[in-house]
Amino acid sequence: MSINKKNNNNQTEWSDNKWEQEQIFTGQGKDYGIAYKFRKSSVKLKRSKNYIIIALVVVVSIVAVYFSGSLIVTSVSNLSNSSGVVTAPAIDYFAVQSGEYSTIEEATLQSQRVREIGGAGYVYKKDLTYKVLVSVYEKHEDAESVVSKISDTLPRAEVVTLKSPEIVMDYNLNEQDSKCLSDALNVFHSIFSKLYSISTSFDLGETTFAMAQLSVLELLNEFEQVYVPYSSVFGNTRDVRIASLTYKLSVLQDELDKLADPMALQENFSINIKYSIISVCLARAYI
């Protein structure tokens, strides 16, 4: 499959962030040549045998040209049926932030305090300072409610908006490949919402640790249904934005794997799932 990029101007609002510091792999594929070893025969072929070999080469060449022509026609047909632009809508998330610090050491200390009260303690860098996040929500009022509850313990807590801009990718793709890309772009918010629901139910005592892990495992299976076909189509694509998306999907998969790990400790689950929710949110913001 070939991809012809038309537009690559979709930029995020934040320029200095942990995701930009991550290495972006532009594909693992390599061009391999097939080497054939030749050696001189000690016995010369008769002229008749030479004619036979030449005839076979001509026939093979004709067949190869025919099939390569068929492949070219198929490729052009796919591009002519391209569905054009693939998008994912802009989303605003609302985070409870417990402070920002000039050094990573200060932020790490605050992160430990946040984790002691059950928060994620997620540290990331923006605008030359280190932010410490407690948790992230879909609704502003939910974040405000948490701030009011923890203000005595974390007096610097406040609500901040994490903007996840609209994603626009404009490539020449057939309908099936466009769906794979669209599903991959939109799986982040879907996973975010479902993890948030699991986290809330667990914190409220509405579900047990075992049931929460089972829900995460089911969510991981849902993710695989998106990731496997996407990877088969785009896994070795050398386009920078596609490679970035592939990397962020692997981050999402890692977070789900850790939560579903049967060796994970129950007492850390509430904190860890909040941390994973923030990871998914920020991964979506920086594709």
Secondary structure as UniProt FT lines:
FT   STRAND          5..7
FT   HELIX           18..21
FT   HELIX           47..80
FT   STRAND          85..88
FT   STRAND          91..101
FT   HELIX           104..116
FT   TURN            117..118
FT   STRAND          122..126
FT   TURN            127..128
FT   STRAND          129..137
FT   HELIX           140..150
FT   TURN            151..153
FT   TURN            155..156
FT   STRAND          158..164
FT   STRAND          167..171
FT   HELIX           175..203
FT   TURN            204..205
FT   HELIX           209..234
FT   TURN            235..236
FT   HELIX           240..260
FT   TURN            262..263
FT   HELIX           266..285
//
